[in-house]
Amino acid sequence: MVHGPLIATLLLDLLHRHAPTAQVASFRYRALRPTIAGRPMRVNGQPDGNTVRLWAQDHEGWLTMDATVGLR
């Protein structure tokens, strides 16, 4: 299994790569399903004003982690 905080870090890295000047004011995440090591996974993001929804999916498309970032 992939360590949950590692997936959370990957989600924040996605935000940083697409918005390098964004300033994070808050970050909340919740692991919903195990992610199996060695299998493909996907990280996604969708901005909505001063927040960004981030989520991870496993190799079957299941939601494995859901997160919300508040921006300054």
NUKEGU-485910 format. One record per residue (C-alpha): residue in one letter; x, y, z. Coordinates in Angstrom, 2 decimals. Example, Ala and Ser with C-alpha at 12.3 -4.5 7.8 and 13.67 -1.06 7.14 Angstrom:
BEGIN
['A'; [12.30; -4.50; 7.80]]
['S'; [13.67; -1.06; 7.14]]
//
This chain:
BEGIN
['M'; [0.00; 0.00; 0.00]]
['V'; [1.03; 3.59; -0.58]]
['H'; [1.41; 5.69; 2.58]]
['G'; [-1.48; 8.19; 2.83]]
['P'; [0.65; 11.25; 3.67]]
['L'; [2.76; 10.51; 0.57]]
['I'; [-0.37; 10.73; -1.58]]
['A'; [-1.28; 14.00; 0.18]]
['T'; [2.20; 15.31; -0.66]]
['L'; [1.71; 14.32; -4.31]]
['L'; [-1.57; 16.25; -4.35]]
['L'; [0.15; 19.37; -3.01]]
['D'; [2.94; 18.87; -5.55]]
['L'; [0.33; 18.88; -8.33]]
['L'; [-0.95; 22.22; -7.04]]
['H'; [2.57; 23.63; -6.85]]
['R'; [3.43; 22.52; -10.41]]
['H'; [0.33; 24.19; -11.85]]
['A'; [0.25; 27.24; -9.58]]
['P'; [3.81; 27.80; -8.29]]
['T'; [2.98; 31.16; -6.69]]
['A'; [-0.12; 29.92; -4.84]]
['Q'; [0.02; 30.40; -1.09]]
['V'; [-1.63; 27.64; 0.88]]
['A'; [-3.67; 28.84; 3.86]]
['S'; [-5.22; 25.48; 4.75]]
['F'; [-5.05; 21.87; 3.65]]
['R'; [-7.49; 19.11; 4.58]]
['Y'; [-7.42; 15.61; 3.23]]
['R'; [-9.13; 12.32; 3.82]]
['A'; [-8.02; 8.89; 2.70]]
['L'; [-11.01; 6.95; 1.41]]
['R'; [-9.60; 3.74; -0.05]]
['P'; [-6.19; 2.02; -0.14]]
['T'; [-3.84; 2.73; -3.03]]
['I'; [-1.83; -0.33; -4.02]]
['A'; [1.90; 0.18; -4.66]]
['G'; [3.09; -0.83; -8.10]]
['R'; [-0.21; -0.02; -9.78]]
['P'; [-0.93; 3.20; -11.67]]
['M'; [-2.61; 6.02; -9.80]]
['R'; [-3.75; 9.47; -10.84]]
['V'; [-3.78; 12.83; -9.04]]
['N'; [-6.26; 15.50; -10.12]]
['G'; [-7.17; 19.06; -9.25]]
['Q'; [-9.91; 21.59; -9.90]]
['P'; [-9.68; 25.24; -8.82]]
['D'; [-12.77; 27.02; -7.51]]
['G'; [-12.01; 30.62; -6.54]]
['N'; [-9.89; 30.66; -3.39]]
['T'; [-10.05; 26.90; -2.96]]
['V'; [-8.75; 23.97; -4.94]]
['R'; [-10.20; 20.49; -4.80]]
['L'; [-7.58; 17.78; -5.16]]
['W'; [-8.18; 14.05; -5.40]]
['A'; [-6.41; 10.80; -6.16]]
['Q'; [-7.71; 7.77; -8.03]]
['D'; [-6.45; 4.22; -8.17]]
['H'; [-5.80; 2.10; -11.27]]
['E'; [-9.53; 1.29; -11.53]]
['G'; [-10.63; 4.92; -11.23]]
['W'; [-11.82; 4.64; -7.62]]
['L'; [-11.48; 7.74; -5.46]]
['T'; [-8.74; 7.03; -2.92]]
['M'; [-8.12; 10.45; -1.39]]
['D'; [-10.08; 13.70; -1.38]]
['A'; [-8.56; 17.03; -0.35]]
['T'; [-9.34; 20.73; -0.21]]
['V'; [-6.76; 23.53; -0.26]]
['G'; [-7.63; 27.02; 0.87]]
['L'; [-5.55; 29.73; -0.80]]
['R'; [-4.60; 33.18; 0.52]]
//
